[in-house]
Amino acid sequence: MKSRLFYGILSLLFSCMTFAQDAKALEGTWNLTITEDGKKVPSWLEISHSGNNTLVGRFCYKFGSARPVAEVEVNEGKFSFSIPKQWEPAGFDMQIIGMQDGDGLKGNLVYTDGKVYPWTASRSPKLAYNENPKWGKERKLFNGKDLGGWTPVGENQWVVENGVLKSPKSGANLVTDEKFTDFKLHVEFKYPKGSNSGIYLRGRYEVQIADNIGLTPSSLYFGGIYGLLTPNENVAKSADEWQEYDITLIGRRVTIVANGKTIIGNQNIPGMTGGALDNDEAAPGPLMIQGDHGPVELRNIRITTIAN
């Protein structure tokens, strides 16, 4: 009897130790690259500890917002979790299965239609923060005449009229030819009632532009880092009024001043938002204006980068 009890306790202790080792190796943020029909798709995963023996997290797919993961199950060196549908087509909940692969992770994603796509992951990089940057001279990113310096991703619907950059209907996103690391960005914009757009910083972190006047602040609404950072105040004006953002991004830290008020102050962006161009967070990236949702107009797009 004592022998059975002793070995039972040892087995339990070994199981707990194994879980703790696996959990420690999995915890943190990961940048995933999913291969879907030959195309590389960026995604993002966060795993953290909850209590003694539970792992939870967040998962951001190639579109939509980061979604909570109720439990990441760990069993015999593998982990798995499911994600309820968000903007995906009808079908099953998505299933993610993975395992350690050296310093990274690898596994498969089972999509809502049952198709299986392989993925690999590396830890999200730490991005250096410069507390005392020496800023260069502000310059125009939009010349007010044409799309010089910008490239549409897909069939172009963008036009320039009277110094204003316009997307009159849903269509292609618009990306700068130039790439940036740390910067201060000024942009003025307006949209019709009910419309939705956004500005992707380094092509990876969307600052939401949307007709959300009067609503409780949310990461999904006006001024939020989509699905990740919530403004402390909703300062959206009425549709068809000109509004403005002044955005500072250094490393992962972002400050957003909207219509003259600081709504997000020096906060860390934990990961990429849905729709990111890539997941190479340590590299410079372009600005991208979302044009695949609703009409939007922009003017006075100016940038200041850190002087060399």
C-alpha positions, 0 to 999 in steps of 0.5 A, a space after each residue: 500500500 505504501 509503495 503504491 502511494 509513494 509511486 503515485 505521489 512520484 508520478 504526480 510530482 513528475 507530471 507537475 514538473 513536466 507541465 511546468 517545464 513545458 509551460 515555461 518554454 511556451 510562455 511569451 509572445 510568438 510570431 507565427 508564419 502560416 503557409 496557406 496554399 503556398 502563401 506566407 501569412 503572418 499571425 501572432 500568439 501569446 501564451 501566459 500562466 494562470 494559476 498553478 497548472 493552466 495556460 491561457 493566451 491570445 491569438 491573432 489570425 491574418 484578419 480580425 482582432 486578437 482573441 482570448 484563448 480560454 486554455 492551452 492544453 499541454 500533453 506529451 510535449 504537444 500543445 493545442 487550443 481552439 478558437 471560435 469563429 470571428 470573421 471566418 466563414 461558417 464551419 468548425 472552430 479553428 484548431 491550433 496544434 503545436 510543439 517545440 522546435 528548437 528555440 521556436 515552435 511548429 505545428 498545424 492550423 485546422 481552418 473552419 473548412 477542415 483544411 490543414 495548414 502548417 506553421 512555424 513560429 519564433 519569439 517576438 523580438 524585443 524592440 529597443 526604446 530610445 528615451 531621448 531621440 533626436 528628431 529630424 525635419 518633418 516632411 510630407 509623405 503625400 504630395 497633394 497631387 498624385 500617388 507618388 511614393 505610394 503603391 496600391 495593393 490590388 486594383 486601385 480605387 484611390 484618387 487625388 482631388 484638390 490636395 485630398 487623397 480619397 478612397 471613394 469605395 472599398 478596394 485596395 489598401 495603400 502602402 508607402 514605398 518607403 519603410 520606417 523604424 521610429 517616427 512621429 506621424 501627423 495625418 488628417 482624415 474624414 469619413 462618411 457616416 458608418 465608414 471604417 478605415 485604419 492606418 498600419 504603423 510599420 505595416 503591422 499595427 493598425 490604428 483604427 479610424 471609424 465612425 464611433 462617435 459617442 461610444 464607450 472607448 474600445 480597442 476596436 473603435 476610433 483611436 485604438 490599436 485594433 484589438 490590443 490597446 484601448 484609448 482612455 477617451 473616445 474623442 471621435 467627431 461626427 462623420 464628415 468632419 476633418 479629424 487628426 492623429 499625431 502618432 509617435 512610435 518608438 520601439 513598441 511604445 506608442 502615443 496617440 494624440 487624437 483631435 488634440 487629446 492624448 488617448 494612448 500614452 506611451 503604451 507597449 504594443 504587444 503584437 501585430 494586429 490582423 491584416 499585418 503585411 508581415 511579422 518581421 517586427 524588428 525590421 523597418 516597415 511601411 505605412 499602410 492605409 486601409 482601403 478595403 473596408 469603407 470610404 475615407 479621405 486623407 490630407 496633410 500626411 507628414 512624418 518625422 523620423 529620428 535623425 541619424 
